[in-house]
Amino acid sequence: MGDQPAQDQIVRTGDLIVRLGKEYTVATTVGGRWVHLTRKEYEVLELLCCNKGGTQTRTKLFEHLYANV
């Protein structure tokens, strides 16, 4: 996909820190506390972090979540 981040990219937004680029990361930090995510939750977060400031359509969200199904 064209929206894939560079390997091991760190995205920080306020208290949220997300490590992108791994095939699947099970946790992220918010305010210094670990938050465990499901695969789909992580994929939504990844899409939003890779397209910061943009509007995501329902179609784009479904394409991102179910591209490999």
TACORRA-V546737 format. One record per pair of residues at least 24 apart in sequence whose ideal C-beta (glycine too) atoms are under 7 Angstrom apart, sorted by the first residue. I is the first residue (numbers start at 0). J is the second residue. D is the distance in whole Angstrom. If there is no record, write none. Layout:
I;J;D
I;J;D
//
This chain:
0;66;6
2;46;7
2;49;5
2;50;7
2;63;7
4;49;6
10;48;4
17;44;6
17;48;5
19;45;6
19;48;6
39;64;6
//
